[in-house]
């Protein structure tokens, strides 16, 4: 769904969209598993600038919620996850602030996104908000053992015989490091 200022001239646009799984590519192994409803509204904010010019900003307020799968940070098995959030964002036309050269921006301007002449893509905004709502690290279970660094075996499912083989001789210098360190309590 593309939102344009022309759609918002007379009245706000009520948003009641459902994004099907597979519509948005989230990258990084994140996969949407349930439909993602987005409900909210878009308003036109006209900013009057000097010399009689004006800028048509779009204010987008909405909420979303859906089921996702993300790889475990240790064993890379898929972990089911529900992500939900709401946002209140302002978007300005790209060319509105395209002054040549460097200039200082105010703290308020750091909160403004930009849209292209064709309009603001709701899917792009939702993708960004979903990615921002991801937890820092996701584990399949608190005691996840991860993967064997040598053979790649998921140690939650089976043990491997890699630990029984000879160790890399380059690590021998650090083998008794813990015993040599003096710990102060």
KOLSE-146199 format. One record per residue: residue number from 1; x, y, z of N, C-alpha, C in turn. Coordinates in nm, 4 decimals. Last residue first. Example, Ala and Ser with C-alpha at 12.3 -4.5 7.8 and 13.67 -1.06 7.14 Angstrom:
residues 2
- num_n_X_n_Y_n_Z_ca_X_ca_Y_ca_Z_c_X_c_Y_c_Z
- 2_1.2850_-0.2250_0.7080_1.3670_-0.1060_0.7140_1.2900_0.0030_0.7870;
- 1_1.3190_-0.5690_0.7800_1.2300_-0.4500_0.7800_1.3200_-0.3300_0.7800;
***
This chain:
residues 185
- num_n_X_n_Y_n_Z_ca_X_ca_Y_ca_Z_c_X_c_Y_c_Z
- 185_3.9214_-1.1815_4.5761_3.7796_-1.1806_4.6151_3.7487_-1.0612_4.6964;
- 184_4.1218_-1.2254_4.2980_4.1054_-1.1540_4.4250_3.9565_-1.1470_4.4551;
- 183_4.3030_-1.4806_4.1438_4.1736_-1.4148_4.1579_4.1659_-1.3506_4.2957;
- 182_4.5608_-1.5138_3.9321_4.5315_-1.4987_4.0723_4.4024_-1.4191_4.0857;
- 181_4.6209_-1.7562_3.6801_4.5633_-1.6274_3.7203_4.5334_-1.6257_3.8700;
- 180_4.6947_-2.0165_3.6374_4.8012_-1.9188_3.6621_4.7461_-1.7831_3.7073;
- 179_4.4613_-2.1483_3.5808_4.5349_-2.1882_3.7004_4.6416_-2.0848_3.7373;
- 178_4.3917_-2.0290_3.3377_4.3046_-2.0113_3.4542_4.3784_-2.0463_3.5838;
- 177_4.5974_-2.1246_3.1665_4.5857_-1.9826_3.1995_4.5018_-1.9601_3.3251;
- 176_4.6630_-2.3659_3.0577_4.6589_-2.3552_3.2037_4.6497_-2.2093_3.2496;
- 175_4.6334_-2.3140_2.7755_4.5685_-2.4275_2.8411_4.5590_-2.4119_2.9928;
- 174_4.7585_-2.1348_2.6154_4.6528_-2.0831_2.7023_4.5882_-2.1923_2.7880;
- 173_4.9335_-2.2830_2.4671_4.9897_-2.1745_2.5491_4.8851_-2.1188_2.6457;
- 172_4.7648_-2.4489_2.3143_4.8374_-2.5033_2.4295_4.8928_-2.3949_2.5221;
- 171_4.6511_-2.3661_2.0795_4.5854_-2.3218_2.2028_4.6610_-2.3693_2.3282;
- 170_4.7853_-2.4885_1.8778_4.8034_-2.3435_1.8910_4.7405_-2.2902_2.0191;
- 169_4.7052_-2.7526_1.8628_4.8245_-2.7191_1.9428_4.8468_-2.5692_1.9598;
- 168_4.3752_-2.8420_1.9070_4.4634_-2.7639_1.8208_4.5834_-2.7193_1.9042;
- 167_4.3354_-3.1688_2.0491_4.3054_-3.0264_2.0405_4.4079_-2.9584_1.9507;
- 166_4.2217_-3.4857_1.9275_4.3301_-3.3986_1.9732_4.2921_-3.2520_1.9558;
- 165_3.8815_-3.5829_2.0236_3.9982_-3.5791_1.9360_4.1055_-3.4875_1.9916;
- 164_3.6605_-3.5485_2.1802_3.7527_-3.6562_2.2175_3.8804_-3.6535_2.1354;
- 163_3.5034_-3.3565_2.0661_3.5706_-3.3225_2.1911_3.6729_-3.4265_2.2322;
- 162_3.3819_-3.4900_1.8504_3.4886_-3.3923_1.8254_3.5684_-3.3606_1.9513;
- 161_3.1671_-3.6519_1.8587_3.2931_-3.7069_1.9085_3.4090_-3.6111_1.8865;
- 160_2.8625_-3.5066_1.9885_2.9527_-3.5436_1.8799_3.0831_-3.5943_1.9415;
- 159_2.5243_-3.5609_2.0910_2.6626_-3.5244_2.1191_2.7470_-3.5665_1.9994;
- 158_2.2131_-3.4091_1.9878_2.3048_-3.5225_2.0006_2.4429_-3.4707_2.0384;
- 157_2.0553_-3.1815_2.0302_1.9949_-3.3029_1.9747_2.0827_-3.4258_1.9926;
- 156_2.2113_-2.9803_2.1217_2.0858_-3.0034_2.1932_2.0242_-3.1360_2.1505;
- 155_2.4174_-2.9549_1.9428_2.4463_-3.0257_2.0673_2.3236_-3.0433_2.1559;
- 154_2.4214_-3.0001_1.6140_2.3386_-2.9322_1.7136_2.3522_-3.0117_1.8435;
- 153_2.7398_-3.0042_1.4590_2.6309_-3.0811_1.5184_2.5553_-2.9955_1.6197;
- 152_2.9662_-2.8873_1.3492_2.8379_-2.8230_1.3272_2.7187_-2.8975_1.3837;
- 151_3.2266_-2.9667_1.3930_3.1480_-3.0417_1.2946_3.0109_-2.9813_1.2670;
- 150_3.3405_-2.7531_1.5554_3.4192_-2.8311_1.4589_3.3323_-2.8954_1.3516;
- 149_3.1646_-2.6349_1.7297_3.2427_-2.5474_1.6418_3.3243_-2.6232_1.5375;
- 148_2.8393_-2.7529_1.7602_2.9801_-2.7887_1.7767_3.0612_-2.7013_1.6811;
- 147_2.5944_-2.5123_1.8632_2.6510_-2.6022_1.7632_2.7961_-2.6339_1.7969;
- 146_2.3983_-2.4945_2.1702_2.4546_-2.4429_2.0456_2.5035_-2.5516_1.9522;
- 145_2.2699_-2.5429_2.4057_2.4111_-2.5807_2.3981_2.4776_-2.5356_2.2692;
- 144_2.0435_-2.3550_2.5944_2.0809_-2.4016_2.4607_2.2315_-2.4256_2.4546;
- 143_1.9089_-2.2854_2.8302_2.0275_-2.3697_2.8371_2.0727_-2.4228_2.7028;
- 142_1.6799_-2.1348_2.7497_1.7900_-2.0721_2.8242_1.9188_-2.1546_2.8259;
- 141_1.5999_-2.1954_2.4043_1.5775_-2.2236_2.5462_1.6970_-2.1679_2.6227;
- 140_1.6501_-2.0536_2.1755_1.5404_-2.1502_2.1729_1.5017_-2.1925_2.3138;
- 139_1.7085_-1.7005_2.2044_1.7516_-1.8376_2.2260_1.6305_-1.9298_2.2235;
- 138_1.7978_-1.3943_2.0668_1.6901_-1.4902_2.0852_1.7481_-1.6298_2.0988;
- 137_1.8845_-1.0674_2.1414_1.9339_-1.2038_2.1231_1.8204_-1.2991_2.1548;
- 136_1.7354_-0.8300_2.1310_1.8782_-0.8296_2.1010_1.9342_-0.9672_2.0716;
- 135_1.4149_-0.8614_1.9641_1.5006_-0.8646_2.0838_1.6473_-0.8717_2.0426;
- 134_1.2760_-0.6305_1.7270_1.3390_-0.7596_1.7559_1.4190_-0.7538_1.8860;
- 133_1.1815_-0.3854_1.6547_1.1207_-0.4467_1.7732_1.1825_-0.5821_1.8090;
- 132_1.3065_-0.3177_1.4191_1.3438_-0.2428_1.5393_1.2883_-0.3062_1.6668;
- 131_1.1699_-0.4879_1.2450_1.3122_-0.5113_1.2702_1.3594_-0.4371_1.3953;
- 130_0.9172_-0.3631_1.2524_0.9327_-0.5024_1.2978_1.0787_-0.5291_1.3317;
- 129_0.9799_-0.1134_1.1396_0.9308_-0.1203_1.2770_0.9434_-0.2618_1.3344;
- 128_1.0572_-0.1875_0.8762_1.1508_-0.1181_0.9657_1.1082_-0.1311_1.1118;
- 127_0.8145_-0.3009_0.7853_0.9388_-0.3793_0.7876_1.0378_-0.3175_0.8862;
- 126_0.6435_-0.0776_0.7973_0.6188_-0.1927_0.8851_0.7443_-0.2783_0.8961;
- 125_0.7597_0.0813_0.5954_0.7522_0.1317_0.7324_0.7333_0.0159_0.8301;
- 124_0.7243_-0.0830_0.3708_0.8597_-0.0430_0.4115_0.8622_0.0050_0.5564;
- 123_0.4422_-0.0995_0.3627_0.5212_-0.2199_0.3855_0.6632_-0.1871_0.4302;
- 122_0.3699_0.1610_0.2951_0.3339_0.1090_0.4268_0.4178_-0.0138_0.4600;
- 121_0.5557_0.3946_0.1278_0.5183_0.2533_0.1261_0.4919_0.2047_0.2683;
- 120_0.4611_0.7061_0.0150_0.5158_0.6339_0.1303_0.4646_0.4905_0.1281;
- 119_0.5315_0.8228_-0.3224_0.4553_0.8111_-0.1991_0.5291_0.7304_-0.0936;
- 118_0.6752_0.9050_-0.5412_0.5665_0.8089_-0.5640_0.4801_0.7897_-0.4401;
- 117_0.8765_1.0600_-0.4311_0.7679_1.1259_-0.5040_0.6488_1.0333_-0.5250;
- 116_0.9473_0.9070_-0.1075_0.9785_0.9434_-0.2455_0.8571_1.0074_-0.3119;
- 115_0.9938_1.0216_0.2313_0.9265_0.9407_0.1304_0.9595_0.9949_-0.0082;
- 114_1.1717_0.9998_0.5418_1.1490_1.0616_0.4117_1.0766_0.9648_0.3189;
- 113_1.1335_1.0772_0.8923_1.1699_0.9899_0.7821_1.1378_1.0606_0.6514;
- 112_1.2448_1.2433_1.1806_1.1678_1.2516_1.0569_1.2236_1.1543_0.9549;
- 111_1.3973_1.2730_1.4044_1.2813_1.1840_1.4153_1.1983_1.1803_1.2874;
- 110_1.5755_1.4693_1.3644_1.6281_1.3323_1.3638_1.5161_1.2296_1.3697;
- 109_1.4372_1.7027_1.4012_1.4562_1.6563_1.2642_1.5147_1.5159_1.2581;
- 108_1.4569_1.7457_1.6752_1.3277_1.7056_1.6190_1.3425_1.6493_1.4778;
- 107_1.7227_1.8359_1.7020_1.6856_1.7031_1.7535_1.5511_1.6546_1.6983;
- 106_1.8136_1.9877_1.3822_1.7637_1.9958_1.5191_1.7327_1.8550_1.5693;
- 105_2.1175_1.9915_1.1983_1.9766_1.9562_1.2126_1.9392_1.9634_1.3599;
- 104_2.3382_2.1935_1.0024_2.3020_2.1322_1.1307_2.1529_2.1006_1.1310;
- 103_2.4631_2.1056_0.6791_2.3915_2.1962_0.7684_2.3520_2.1197_0.8943;
- 102_2.6562_2.0951_0.3791_2.6281_2.0482_0.5137_2.5498_2.1540_0.5911;
- 101_2.5215_2.0912_0.0408_2.6159_2.1251_0.1465_2.5717_2.0724_0.2817;
- 100_2.1924_2.1694_-0.0821_2.3307_2.1262_-0.1025_2.4196_2.1697_0.0144;
- 99_1.8900_2.0455_0.0556_1.9784_2.1604_0.0340_2.1204_2.1107_0.0141;
- 98_1.6617_1.8766_0.0731_1.7761_1.8413_-0.0114_1.8634_1.9612_-0.0437;
- 97_1.4235_1.8622_0.2065_1.5438_1.8987_0.2832_1.6712_1.8713_0.2044;
- 96_1.2400_1.7907_0.0067_1.2119_1.9040_0.0953_1.3352_1.9528_0.1708;
- 95_1.2825_1.5571_-0.1360_1.3394_1.6811_-0.1893_1.3202_1.8017_-0.0969;
- 94_1.1382_1.3616_0.0082_1.2848_1.3589_-0.0001_1.3439_1.4937_-0.0392;
- 93_0.8728_1.4728_0.2211_0.9219_1.4424_0.0863_1.0743_1.4526_0.0816;
- 92_0.8591_1.3129_0.5451_0.8674_1.4346_0.4650_0.9131_1.3955_0.3239;
- 91_0.6825_1.1639_0.8089_0.7618_1.1478_0.6877_0.7486_1.2739_0.6029;
- 90_0.6608_1.0658_1.1440_0.6399_1.1724_1.0473_0.7369_1.1522_0.9312;
- 89_0.4899_0.8214_1.3473_0.6045_0.8694_1.2707_0.5646_0.9808_1.1752;
- 88_0.4261_0.6152_1.5838_0.3749_0.7465_1.5476_0.4917_0.8182_1.4804;
- 87_0.3424_0.2721_1.6452_0.4348_0.3775_1.6083_0.3586_0.5035_1.5700;
- 86_0.3455_-0.0358_1.8253_0.2743_0.0751_1.7644_0.3758_0.1852_1.7384;
- 85_0.3712_-0.3957_1.8109_0.4143_-0.2611_1.8457_0.3223_-0.1577_1.7856;
- 84_0.4889_-0.7299_1.8312_0.3793_-0.6339_1.8243_0.4344_-0.4970_1.8618;
- 83_0.5695_-1.0613_1.7631_0.6162_-0.9231_1.7662_0.4960_-0.8317_1.7489;
- 82_0.6302_-1.3731_1.8899_0.5244_-1.2792_1.8544_0.5803_-1.1386_1.8690;
- 81_0.8090_-1.6504_1.7726_0.8154_-1.5217_1.8417_0.6966_-1.4369_1.7969;
- 80_0.9827_-1.9609_1.7582_0.8608_-1.8826_1.7367_0.8610_-1.7588_1.8268;
- 79_1.2912_-2.0234_1.6181_1.2272_-1.9918_1.7455_1.1011_-1.9109_1.7161;
- 78_1.4756_-2.2675_1.4367_1.3760_-2.1603_1.4378_1.3073_-2.1463_1.5742;
- 77_1.8215_-2.3104_1.5260_1.6884_-2.3688_1.5085_1.5860_-2.2556_1.5124;
- 76_2.0765_-2.2089_1.5817_2.0082_-2.1666_1.4590_1.8774_-2.2402_1.4288;
- 75_2.2012_-2.2215_1.8247_2.1894_-2.3455_1.7467_2.1217_-2.3262_1.6120;
- 74_2.2285_-1.9472_1.9140_2.3310_-2.0483_1.9392_2.3224_-2.1690_1.8458;
- 73_2.0152_-1.7871_1.8450_2.1483_-1.7279_1.8356_2.2599_-1.8302_1.8569;
- 72_1.7640_-1.9305_1.6429_1.8270_-1.9243_1.7745_1.9701_-1.8724_1.7561;
- 71_1.6004_-1.7410_1.3857_1.6957_-1.8446_1.4264_1.7496_-1.8210_1.5678;
- 70_1.2511_-1.6764_1.4150_1.3859_-1.6212_1.4026_1.4831_-1.7303_1.4478;
- 69_0.9239_-1.6304_1.3047_1.0268_-1.7263_1.3440_1.1612_-1.6606_1.3179;
- 68_0.6203_-1.4664_1.4171_0.7431_-1.4746_1.3383_0.8257_-1.5936_1.3844;
- 67_0.2933_-1.3283_1.4198_0.3855_-1.4338_1.4597_0.5026_-1.4399_1.3631;
- 66_0.2043_-0.9836_1.4883_0.2073_-1.1059_1.4076_0.3050_-1.2061_1.4674;
- 65_0.0798_-0.6545_1.4803_0.1094_-0.7724_1.5617_0.1067_-0.8947_1.4716;
- 64_0.0653_-0.2931_1.4958_0.0773_-0.4197_1.4241_0.1040_-0.5319_1.5236;
- 63_-0.0634_0.0381_1.4541_-0.0227_-0.0723_1.5414_-0.0204_-0.1991_1.4579;
- 62_0.0063_0.3863_1.3701_-0.0522_0.2541_1.3483_0.0006_0.1551_1.4511;
- 61_0.0310_0.6873_1.2081_0.0139_0.6259_1.3402_-0.0552_0.4923_1.3191;
- 60_0.2043_0.9124_1.0233_0.1523_0.7760_1.0193_0.1511_0.7193_1.1600;
- 59_0.1925_1.2094_0.8557_0.2020_1.1519_0.9900_0.1318_1.0178_0.9860;
- 58_0.3672_1.3580_0.6012_0.2682_1.2543_0.6302_0.2949_1.2032_0.7712;
- 57_0.4005_1.6953_0.4852_0.4471_1.5821_0.5660_0.3325_1.4843_0.5855;
- 56_0.4536_1.9046_0.2432_0.3455_1.8146_0.2828_0.4040_1.6923_0.3531;
- 55_0.5548_2.2367_0.2740_0.5976_2.0976_0.2644_0.4845_2.0109_0.3172;
- 54_0.5511_2.5474_0.0937_0.5015_2.4560_0.1963_0.5480_2.3143_0.1680;
- 53_0.6443_2.8923_0.0490_0.6493_2.7501_0.0134_0.5955_2.6659_0.1289;
- 52_0.6573_3.1606_0.1135_0.5289_3.1052_0.0730_0.5315_2.9590_0.0331;
- 51_0.9057_3.2239_0.2152_0.8767_3.2572_0.0750_0.7504_3.1882_0.0244;
- 50_0.9416_2.9540_0.4573_0.9624_3.0910_0.4085_0.9296_3.1027_0.2588;
- 49_0.6731_2.7139_0.5021_0.8110_2.7604_0.5104_0.8208_2.9022_0.4561;
- 48_0.4378_2.5248_0.6631_0.4587_2.6479_0.5866_0.6009_2.6971_0.6110;
- 47_0.3449_2.1995_0.6353_0.4428_2.2863_0.7023_0.4682_2.4071_0.6126;
- 46_0.0732_2.0034_0.6838_0.1303_2.1013_0.5915_0.2178_2.1970_0.6709;
- 45_0.0173_1.6752_0.7196_0.0621_1.7910_0.7975_0.1297_1.8863_0.7002;
- 44_-0.2252_1.4328_0.6845_-0.1411_1.5273_0.6128_-0.1098_1.6437_0.7050;
- 43_-0.2262_1.1072_0.8350_-0.2735_1.2449_0.8275_-0.1752_1.3276_0.7466;
- 42_-0.3356_0.7767_0.8649_-0.2353_0.8668_0.8095_-0.2990_1.0046_0.7945;
- 41_-0.3921_0.5236_1.1130_-0.4352_0.6304_1.0240_-0.3165_0.7126_0.9785;
- 40_-0.4519_0.1754_1.1781_-0.4140_0.3098_1.2199_-0.4681_0.4136_1.1248;
- 39_-0.3299_-0.1532_1.1730_-0.4458_-0.0648_1.1895_-0.3994_0.0705_1.2409;
- 38_-0.2343_-0.4396_1.0239_-0.1853_-0.3046_1.0532_-0.3075_-0.2149_1.0574;
- 37_-0.1802_-0.7877_1.0748_-0.2731_-0.6758_1.0603_-0.2070_-0.5440_1.1019;
- 36_-0.0227_-1.0300_0.9236_0.0172_-0.9169_1.0056_-0.0820_-0.8025_0.9832;
- 35_-0.0585_-1.3884_0.9374_-0.0934_-1.2581_0.8795_-0.0623_-1.1457_0.9785;
- 34_0.2412_-1.5643_1.0447_0.0966_-1.5396_1.0496_0.0665_-1.4086_0.9770;
- 33_0.5149_-1.5725_1.0081_0.4409_-1.6990_1.0034_0.2897_-1.6820_1.0072;
- 32_0.7990_-1.4240_0.8698_0.6637_-1.3985_0.9197_0.5828_-1.5265_0.9021;
- 31_1.1298_-1.4726_0.9611_1.0219_-1.5152_0.8725_0.8880_-1.4910_0.9405;
- 30_1.4680_-1.3851_0.9567_1.3378_-1.3602_1.0173_1.2296_-1.3946_0.9161;
- 29_1.7151_-1.4012_0.8314_1.6543_-1.5245_0.8800_1.5190_-1.5073_0.9457;
- 28_1.7877_-1.1423_0.7349_1.8478_-1.1967_0.8570_1.7807_-1.3217_0.9140;
- 27_1.4808_-1.0296_0.5732_1.6226_-1.0621_0.5764_1.6600_-1.1311_0.7064;
- 26_1.2196_-0.9676_0.5291_1.2807_-0.9093_0.6482_1.4306_-0.9348_0.6542;
- 25_1.0188_-0.9020_0.2735_1.1452_-0.9716_0.2985_1.2147_-0.9014_0.4148;
- 24_0.6693_-0.9370_0.2730_0.7834_-0.8523_0.3088_0.9054_-0.9400_0.3334;
- 23_0.5119_-1.1578_0.2034_0.5010_-1.0325_0.1271_0.6230_-0.9444_0.1495;
- 22_0.5264_-1.3710_0.3766_0.5999_-1.3801_0.2515_0.5953_-1.2532_0.1677;
- 21_0.1961_-1.3414_0.5073_0.3331_-1.3924_0.5213_0.3987_-1.4049_0.3839;
- 20_0.0171_-1.0352_0.4243_0.0295_-1.1816_0.4248_0.1749_-1.2228_0.4465;
- 19_-0.1078_-0.7768_0.6038_0.0058_-0.8148_0.5200_0.0268_-0.9650_0.5347;
- 18_-0.3963_-0.5990_0.6030_-0.3367_-0.7214_0.6534_-0.2293_-0.7640_0.5550;
- 17_-0.5117_-0.2742_0.7027_-0.4493_-0.3645_0.6060_-0.4001_-0.4893_0.6768;
- 16_-0.6432_-0.0126_0.7501_-0.6869_-0.1419_0.8028_-0.6411_-0.2460_0.7020;
- 15_-0.6290_0.3243_0.8005_-0.5527_0.2079_0.7539_-0.6018_0.0851_0.8268;
- 14_-0.7797_0.6103_0.6837_-0.7882_0.5035_0.7830_-0.7191_0.3813_0.7240;
- 13_-0.6538_0.9206_0.6196_-0.6715_0.7886_0.5593_-0.6716_0.6848_0.6712;
- 12_-0.8217_1.2312_0.6852_-0.7203_1.1296_0.7151_-0.7553_0.9973_0.6473;
- 11_-0.9338_1.4367_0.4064_-0.9528_1.3712_0.5360_-0.8425_1.2696_0.5604;
- 10_-0.8355_1.5852_0.1867_-0.9683_1.6121_0.2427_-0.9904_1.5537_0.3812;
- 9_-0.5626_1.4924_0.1514_-0.5996_1.6338_0.1453_-0.7316_1.6615_0.2161;
- 8_-0.4698_1.2366_0.1292_-0.4935_1.2886_0.2634_-0.5443_1.4319_0.2660;
- 7_-0.4029_1.1679_-0.1279_-0.5058_1.0871_-0.0608_-0.5506_1.1501_0.0717;
- 6_-0.1876_1.3390_-0.1716_-0.3136_1.3653_-0.2405_-0.4291_1.2874_-0.1767;
- 5_0.0296_1.2208_-0.0390_-0.0353_1.3387_0.0195_-0.1719_1.3682_-0.0435;
- 4_-0.0065_0.8599_-0.0391_0.0378_0.9849_-0.1008_-0.0324_1.1029_-0.0342;
- 3_0.0978_0.5379_0.0304_0.0226_0.6517_0.0829_0.0807_0.7780_0.0205;
- 2_0.0606_0.2149_-0.0927_0.1357_0.3393_-0.1024_0.0447_0.4539_-0.0582;
- 1_0.0837_-0.1170_0.0000_0.0000_0.0000_0.0000_0.0889_0.1242_0.0000;
***
